[in-house]
Each structure stands twice: as C-alpha cells, then as structure tokens.
Amino acid sequence: MKLQECAKCGKRIAEGETVCPCCMRETAEAAAHELWDIARILEITAGTDANIRDAARGITSIAEKLERGK
C-alpha cells in the first residue's frame, strides 16, 4: 500500500485520502461549532419567518450530525 502525507499535519496516510482521521475529526468539530454559531444568530429572528426557522432547524441538524461523527 502506498502512503502519502496528511494535508494538515503531515502524518502518513493511505494513498487517496486527503487528511488523517484526527484532522478530519478536528475539521468536523470546527464546522459543527461554526454551524451552532450560525444557528444561534438565526434564532434571534426565528419567530418572525418560517424560512428562517427552517434554516435554523437544518443547520442545527447538520451540526448535530457532525458532532456525532456521521
């Protein structure tokens, strides 16, 4: 099996992968935190518009999936 370097940390990983599992997890966690921040901002006006409420629900759902590692 050929090895290459992780794009973020330089750790040796299998060819065809971009980042190692640790870096992938860190990236997902960072994305989840950003989505939670966006959801909190949208919740300020969530009572005023159904579209905003739906967007906040969708972002929250994505953040939850990222935190669970799915």
Biopython code that builds the backbone (N, CA, C, O; Angstrom):
import numpy as np
from Bio.PDB.StructureBuilder import StructureBuilder

atoms = [
    (1, "MET", "N", (0.846, -1.177, 0.000)),
    (1, "MET", "CA", (0.000, 0.000, 0.000)),
    (1, "MET", "C", (0.895, 1.245, 0.000)),
    (1, "MET", "O", (1.833, 1.343, 0.791)),
    (2, "LYS", "N", (0.597, 2.181, -0.884)),
    (2, "LYS", "CA", (1.346, 3.426, -0.960)),
    (2, "LYS", "C", (0.846, 4.380, 0.106)),
    (2, "LYS", "O", (-0.337, 4.390, 0.447)),
    (3, "LEU", "N", (1.759, 5.178, 0.625)),
    (3, "LEU", "CA", (1.412, 6.159, 1.646)),
    (3, "LEU", "C", (1.672, 7.566, 1.127)),
    (3, "LEU", "O", (2.512, 7.780, 0.253)),
    (4, "GLN", "N", (0.939, 8.509, 1.679)),
    (4, "GLN", "CA", (1.158, 9.916, 1.379)),
    (4, "GLN", "C", (1.005, 10.680, 2.686)),
    (4, "GLN", "O", (0.718, 10.078, 3.720)),
    (5, "GLU", "N", (1.192, 11.992, 2.655)),
    (5, "GLU", "CA", (1.109, 12.796, 3.863)),
    (5, "GLU", "C", (-0.259, 13.451, 4.001)),
    (5, "GLU", "O", (-0.885, 13.841, 3.015)),
    (6, "CYS", "N", (-0.710, 13.563, 5.264)),
    (6, "CYS", "CA", (-1.932, 14.303, 5.581)),
    (6, "CYS", "C", (-1.711, 15.761, 5.175)),
    (6, "CYS", "O", (-0.649, 16.328, 5.433)),
    (7, "ALA", "N", (-2.708, 16.357, 4.544)),
    (7, "ALA", "CA", (-2.600, 17.737, 4.080)),
    (7, "ALA", "C", (-2.498, 18.739, 5.226)),
    (7, "ALA", "O", (-2.007, 19.852, 5.035)),
    (8, "LYS", "N", (-2.961, 18.351, 6.421)),
    (8, "LYS", "CA", (-2.949, 19.282, 7.548)),
    (8, "LYS", "C", (-1.755, 19.091, 8.475)),
    (8, "LYS", "O", (-1.100, 20.064, 8.849)),
    (9, "CYS", "N", (-1.465, 17.835, 8.851)),
    (9, "CYS", "CA", (-0.440, 17.607, 9.880)),
    (9, "CYS", "C", (0.802, 16.884, 9.368)),
    (9, "CYS", "O", (1.817, 16.848, 10.064)),
    (10, "GLY", "N", (0.744, 16.316, 8.182)),
    (10, "GLY", "CA", (1.896, 15.632, 7.625)),
    (10, "GLY", "C", (2.037, 14.171, 8.015)),
    (10, "GLY", "O", (2.983, 13.507, 7.593)),
    (11, "LYS", "N", (1.105, 13.660, 8.816)),
    (11, "LYS", "CA", (1.139, 12.250, 9.214)),
    (11, "LYS", "C", (0.969, 11.368, 7.982)),
    (11, "LYS", "O", (0.289, 11.758, 7.033)),
    (12, "ARG", "N", (1.572, 10.196, 7.986)),
    (12, "ARG", "CA", (1.476, 9.263, 6.864)),
    (12, "ARG", "C", (0.087, 8.624, 6.841)),
    (12, "ARG", "O", (-0.382, 8.094, 7.847)),
    (13, "ILE", "N", (-0.558, 8.683, 5.680)),
    (13, "ILE", "CA", (-1.900, 8.117, 5.497)),
    (13, "ILE", "C", (-1.933, 7.342, 4.187)),
    (13, "ILE", "O", (-1.026, 7.454, 3.363)),
    (14, "ALA", "N", (-2.977, 6.565, 4.009)),
    (14, "ALA", "CA", (-3.128, 5.767, 2.793)),
    (14, "ALA", "C", (-3.308, 6.674, 1.582)),
    (14, "ALA", "O", (-3.899, 7.750, 1.671)),
    (15, "GLU", "N", (-2.791, 6.219, 0.460)),
    (15, "GLU", "CA", (-2.923, 6.963, -0.784)),
    (15, "GLU", "C", (-4.404, 7.119, -1.125)),
    (15, "GLU", "O", (-5.186, 6.180, -0.977)),
    (16, "GLY", "N", (-4.775, 8.299, -1.577)),
    (16, "GLY", "CA", (-6.158, 8.572, -1.942)),
    (16, "GLY", "C", (-6.913, 9.328, -0.861)),
    (16, "GLY", "O", (-7.952, 9.932, -1.130)),
    (17, "GLU", "N", (-6.391, 9.296, 0.363)),
    (17, "GLU", "CA", (-7.002, 10.078, 1.436)),
    (17, "GLU", "C", (-6.379, 11.466, 1.431)),
    (17, "GLU", "O", (-5.257, 11.647, 0.957)),
    (18, "THR", "N", (-7.100, 12.434, 1.954)),
    (18, "THR", "CA", (-6.590, 13.797, 1.983)),
    (18, "THR", "C", (-6.031, 14.149, 3.351)),
    (18, "THR", "O", (-4.950, 14.726, 3.467)),
    (19, "VAL", "N", (-6.794, 13.790, 4.399)),
    (19, "VAL", "CA", (-6.370, 14.085, 5.768)),
    (19, "VAL", "C", (-6.502, 12.837, 6.626)),
    (19, "VAL", "O", (-7.253, 11.918, 6.298)),
    (20, "CYS", "N", (-5.761, 12.816, 7.728)),
    (20, "CYS", "CA", (-5.818, 11.679, 8.643)),
    (20, "CYS", "C", (-7.112, 11.744, 9.461)),
    (20, "CYS", "O", (-7.753, 12.795, 9.498)),
    (21, "PRO", "N", (-7.508, 10.661, 10.107)),
    (21, "PRO", "CA", (-8.744, 10.649, 10.895)),
    (21, "PRO", "C", (-8.782, 11.726, 11.982)),
    (21, "PRO", "O", (-9.836, 12.312, 12.228)),
    (22, "CYS", "N", (-7.647, 11.993, 12.636)),
    (22, "CYS", "CA", (-7.620, 13.018, 13.691)),
    (22, "CYS", "C", (-7.928, 14.406, 13.122)),
    (22, "CYS", "O", (-8.729, 15.151, 13.688)),
    (23, "CYS", "N", (-7.297, 14.740, 12.017)),
    (23, "CYS", "CA", (-7.535, 16.039, 11.392)),
    (23, "CYS", "C", (-8.958, 16.138, 10.851)),
    (23, "CYS", "O", (-9.569, 17.206, 10.905)),
    (24, "MET", "N", (-9.492, 15.026, 10.328)),
    (24, "MET", "CA", (-10.858, 15.018, 9.829)),
    (24, "MET", "C", (-11.839, 15.293, 10.970)),
    (24, "MET", "O", (-12.796, 16.051, 10.807)),
    (25, "ARG", "N", (-11.593, 14.672, 12.119)),
    (25, "ARG", "CA", (-12.452, 14.867, 13.290)),
    (25, "ARG", "C", (-12.384, 16.320, 13.760)),
    (25, "ARG", "O", (-13.409, 16.927, 14.071)),
    (26, "GLU", "N", (-11.166, 16.874, 13.810)),
    (26, "GLU", "CA", (-10.994, 18.271, 14.213)),
    (26, "GLU", "C", (-11.725, 19.213, 13.265)),
    (26, "GLU", "O", (-12.352, 20.177, 13.704)),
    (27, "THR", "N", (-11.646, 18.936, 11.970)),
    (27, "THR", "CA", (-12.318, 19.761, 10.971)),
    (27, "THR", "C", (-13.831, 19.692, 11.143)),
    (27, "THR", "O", (-14.515, 20.712, 11.060)),
    (28, "ALA", "N", (-14.354, 18.492, 11.382)),
    (28, "ALA", "CA", (-15.797, 18.325, 11.589)),
    (28, "ALA", "C", (-16.249, 19.044, 12.843)),
    (28, "ALA", "O", (-17.311, 19.666, 12.853)),
    (29, "GLU", "N", (-15.448, 18.965, 13.913)),
    (29, "GLU", "CA", (-15.799, 19.644, 15.159)),
    (29, "GLU", "C", (-15.822, 21.156, 14.963)),
    (29, "GLU", "O", (-16.718, 21.838, 15.461)),
    (30, "ALA", "N", (-14.839, 21.676, 14.240)),
    (30, "ALA", "CA", (-14.795, 23.115, 13.977)),
    (30, "ALA", "C", (-16.010, 23.543, 13.153)),
    (30, "ALA", "O", (-16.611, 24.583, 13.421)),
    (31, "ALA", "N", (-16.367, 22.742, 12.155)),
    (31, "ALA", "CA", (-17.534, 23.059, 11.332)),
    (31, "ALA", "C", (-18.807, 23.028, 12.166)),
    (31, "ALA", "O", (-19.686, 23.873, 11.995)),
    (32, "ALA", "N", (-18.905, 22.056, 13.066)),
    (32, "ALA", "CA", (-20.091, 21.968, 13.926)),
    (32, "ALA", "C", (-20.213, 23.208, 14.799)),
    (32, "ALA", "O", (-21.309, 23.744, 14.966)),
    (33, "HIS", "N", (-19.101, 23.665, 15.355)),
    (33, "HIS", "CA", (-19.140, 24.867, 16.197)),
    (33, "HIS", "C", (-19.578, 26.087, 15.390)),
    (33, "HIS", "O", (-20.360, 26.906, 15.872)),
    (34, "GLU", "N", (-19.079, 26.203, 14.174)),
    (34, "GLU", "CA", (-19.479, 27.323, 13.331)),
    (34, "GLU", "C", (-20.966, 27.267, 13.008)),
    (34, "GLU", "O", (-21.647, 28.293, 13.014)),
    (35, "LEU", "N", (-21.469, 26.065, 12.726)),
    (35, "LEU", "CA", (-22.895, 25.925, 12.425)),
    (35, "LEU", "C", (-23.753, 26.256, 13.637)),
    (35, "LEU", "O", (-24.816, 26.861, 13.502)),
    (36, "TRP", "N", (-23.288, 25.855, 14.834)),
    (36, "TRP", "CA", (-24.037, 26.211, 16.048)),
    (36, "TRP", "C", (-24.085, 27.732, 16.209)),
    (36, "TRP", "O", (-25.116, 28.277, 16.605)),
    (37, "ASP", "N", (-22.987, 28.418, 15.908)),
    (37, "ASP", "CA", (-22.967, 29.878, 15.992)),
    (37, "ASP", "C", (-23.969, 30.491, 15.018)),
    (37, "ASP", "O", (-24.697, 31.419, 15.371)),
    (38, "ILE", "N", (-24.003, 29.973, 13.800)),
    (38, "ILE", "CA", (-24.957, 30.469, 12.797)),
    (38, "ILE", "C", (-26.386, 30.215, 13.262)),
    (38, "ILE", "O", (-27.250, 31.081, 13.124)),
    (39, "ALA", "N", (-26.635, 29.034, 13.812)),
    (39, "ALA", "CA", (-27.982, 28.704, 14.285)),
    (39, "ALA", "C", (-28.414, 29.653, 15.396)),
    (39, "ALA", "O", (-29.571, 30.072, 15.444)),
    (40, "ARG", "N", (-27.489, 29.992, 16.287)),
    (40, "ARG", "CA", (-27.832, 30.931, 17.377)),
    (40, "ARG", "C", (-28.193, 32.304, 16.822)),
    (40, "ARG", "O", (-29.111, 32.957, 17.319)),
    (41, "ILE", "N", (-27.475, 32.737, 15.800)),
    (41, "ILE", "CA", (-27.779, 34.029, 15.183)),
    (41, "ILE", "C", (-29.159, 33.988, 14.541)),
    (41, "ILE", "O", (-29.943, 34.924, 14.696)),
    (42, "LEU", "N", (-29.463, 32.904, 13.818)),
    (42, "LEU", "CA", (-30.760, 32.798, 13.157)),
    (42, "LEU", "C", (-31.901, 32.705, 14.157)),
    (42, "LEU", "O", (-33.017, 33.131, 13.858)),
    (43, "GLU", "N", (-31.643, 32.158, 15.333)),
    (43, "GLU", "CA", (-32.703, 32.029, 16.329)),
    (43, "GLU", "C", (-33.190, 33.379, 16.828)),
    (43, "GLU", "O", (-34.295, 33.472, 17.363)),
    (44, "ILE", "N", (-32.396, 34.422, 16.666)),
    (44, "ILE", "CA", (-32.805, 35.767, 17.090)),
    (44, "ILE", "C", (-34.082, 36.170, 16.355)),
    (44, "ILE", "O", (-34.967, 36.799, 16.936)),
    (45, "THR", "N", (-34.173, 35.807, 15.082)),
    (45, "THR", "CA", (-35.343, 36.190, 14.288)),
    (45, "THR", "C", (-36.201, 34.987, 13.911)),
    (45, "THR", "O", (-37.071, 35.100, 13.048)),
    (46, "ALA", "N", (-35.973, 33.852, 14.537)),
    (46, "ALA", "CA", (-36.673, 32.626, 14.156)),
    (46, "ALA", "C", (-38.189, 32.727, 14.312)),
    (46, "ALA", "O", (-38.924, 32.051, 13.591)),
    (47, "GLY", "N", (-38.659, 33.538, 15.217)),
    (47, "GLY", "CA", (-40.093, 33.663, 15.411)),
    (47, "GLY", "C", (-40.778, 34.506, 14.356)),
    (47, "GLY", "O", (-42.008, 34.565, 14.326)),
    (48, "THR", "N", (-40.028, 35.155, 13.497)),
    (48, "THR", "CA", (-40.624, 36.082, 12.543)),
    (48, "THR", "C", (-40.837, 35.514, 11.151)),
    (48, "THR", "O", (-41.616, 36.071, 10.378)),
    (49, "ASP", "N", (-40.164, 34.418, 10.810)),
    (49, "ASP", "CA", (-40.268, 33.941, 9.448)),
    (49, "ASP", "C", (-40.067, 32.430, 9.404)),
    (49, "ASP", "O", (-39.119, 31.909, 9.992)),
    (50, "ALA", "N", (-40.953, 31.731, 8.712)),
    (50, "ALA", "CA", (-40.876, 30.269, 8.624)),
    (50, "ALA", "C", (-39.606, 29.817, 7.921)),
    (50, "ALA", "O", (-39.040, 28.785, 8.283)),
    (51, "ASN", "N", (-39.141, 30.570, 6.917)),
    (51, "ASN", "CA", (-37.916, 30.195, 6.208)),
    (51, "ASN", "C", (-36.700, 30.238, 7.134)),
    (51, "ASN", "O", (-35.850, 29.348, 7.093)),
    (52, "ILE", "N", (-36.624, 31.259, 7.955)),
    (52, "ILE", "CA", (-35.510, 31.364, 8.895)),
    (52, "ILE", "C", (-35.577, 30.231, 9.910)),
    (52, "ILE", "O", (-34.555, 29.652, 10.278)),
    (53, "ARG", "N", (-36.778, 29.924, 10.353)),
    (53, "ARG", "CA", (-36.967, 28.828, 11.313)),
    (53, "ARG", "C", (-36.514, 27.501, 10.695)),
    (53, "ARG", "O", (-35.840, 26.710, 11.356)),
    (54, "ASP", "N", (-36.879, 27.256, 9.440)),
    (54, "ASP", "CA", (-36.469, 26.041, 8.746)),
    (54, "ASP", "C", (-34.947, 26.003, 8.556)),
    (54, "ASP", "O", (-34.329, 24.950, 8.714)),
    (55, "ALA", "N", (-34.348, 27.144, 8.218)),
    (55, "ALA", "CA", (-32.899, 27.205, 8.042)),
    (55, "ALA", "C", (-32.180, 26.892, 9.351)),
    (55, "ALA", "O", (-31.199, 26.149, 9.364)),
    (56, "ALA", "N", (-32.669, 27.458, 10.444)),
    (56, "ALA", "CA", (-32.062, 27.204, 11.750)),
    (56, "ALA", "C", (-32.169, 25.729, 12.108)),
    (56, "ALA", "O", (-31.222, 25.147, 12.639)),
    (57, "ARG", "N", (-33.312, 25.123, 11.823)),
    (57, "ARG", "CA", (-33.503, 23.698, 12.094)),
    (57, "ARG", "C", (-32.526, 22.852, 11.270)),
    (57, "ARG", "O", (-31.935, 21.903, 11.784)),
    (58, "GLY", "N", (-32.362, 23.200, 10.000)),
    (58, "GLY", "CA", (-31.453, 22.463, 9.132)),
    (58, "GLY", "C", (-30.000, 22.584, 9.574)),
    (58, "GLY", "O", (-29.271, 21.593, 9.592)),
    (59, "ILE", "N", (-29.583, 23.781, 9.927)),
    (59, "ILE", "CA", (-28.211, 23.995, 10.385)),
    (59, "ILE", "C", (-27.965, 23.246, 11.685)),
    (59, "ILE", "O", (-26.907, 22.645, 11.869)),
    (60, "THR", "N", (-28.937, 23.279, 12.586)),
    (60, "THR", "CA", (-28.808, 22.553, 13.850)),
    (60, "THR", "C", (-28.679, 21.062, 13.595)),
    (60, "THR", "O", (-27.884, 20.387, 14.248)),
    (61, "SER", "N", (-29.443, 20.549, 12.662)),
    (61, "SER", "CA", (-29.382, 19.131, 12.325)),
    (61, "SER", "C", (-28.006, 18.749, 11.783)),
    (61, "SER", "O", (-27.451, 17.720, 12.167)),
    (62, "ILE", "N", (-27.460, 19.568, 10.901)),
    (62, "ILE", "CA", (-26.126, 19.293, 10.352)),
    (62, "ILE", "C", (-25.085, 19.326, 11.458)),
    (62, "ILE", "O", (-24.209, 18.463, 11.509)),
    (63, "ALA", "N", (-25.167, 20.311, 12.343)),
    (63, "ALA", "CA", (-24.206, 20.412, 13.442)),
    (63, "ALA", "C", (-24.277, 19.186, 14.341)),
    (63, "ALA", "O", (-23.244, 18.673, 14.770)),
    (64, "GLU", "N", (-25.472, 18.715, 14.626)),
    (64, "GLU", "CA", (-25.621, 17.520, 15.462)),
    (64, "GLU", "C", (-24.996, 16.298, 14.788)),
    (64, "GLU", "O", (-24.330, 15.501, 15.449)),
    (65, "LYS", "N", (-25.207, 16.145, 13.482)),
    (65, "LYS", "CA", (-24.624, 15.007, 12.764)),
    (65, "LYS", "C", (-23.095, 15.083, 12.766)),
    (65, "LYS", "O", (-22.425, 14.065, 12.940)),
    (66, "LEU", "N", (-22.543, 16.276, 12.574)),
    (66, "LEU", "CA", (-21.090, 16.431, 12.590)),
    (66, "LEU", "C", (-20.527, 16.081, 13.966)),
    (66, "LEU", "O", (-19.477, 15.445, 14.069)),
    (67, "GLU", "N", (-21.224, 16.495, 15.017)),
    (67, "GLU", "CA", (-20.747, 16.194, 16.368)),
    (67, "GLU", "C", (-20.790, 14.692, 16.657)),
    (67, "GLU", "O", (-19.953, 14.174, 17.397)),
    (68, "ARG", "N", (-21.764, 13.998, 16.073)),
    (68, "ARG", "CA", (-21.863, 12.544, 16.276)),
    (68, "ARG", "C", (-20.920, 11.780, 15.364)),
    (68, "ARG", "O", (-20.746, 10.573, 15.526)),
    (69, "GLY", "N", (-20.309, 12.465, 14.410)),
    (69, "GLY", "CA", (-19.345, 11.831, 13.516)),
    (69, "GLY", "C", (-19.977, 11.134, 12.333)),
    (69, "GLY", "O", (-19.388, 10.204, 11.782)),
    (70, "LYS", "N", (-21.165, 11.560, 11.927)),
    (70, "LYS", "CA", (-21.840, 10.945, 10.777)),
    (70, "LYS", "C", (-21.668, 11.797, 9.561)),
    (70, "LYS", "O", (-22.163, 11.451, 8.489)),
]
sb = StructureBuilder()
sb.init_structure("model")
sb.init_model(0)
sb.init_chain("A")
sb.init_seg("    ")
for serial, (resi, resn, name, xyz) in enumerate(atoms, 1):
    if name == "N":
        sb.init_residue(resn, " ", resi, " ")
    sb.init_atom(name, np.array(xyz, "f"), 0.0, 1.0, " ", f" {name:<3s}", serial, name[0])
structure = sb.get_structure()
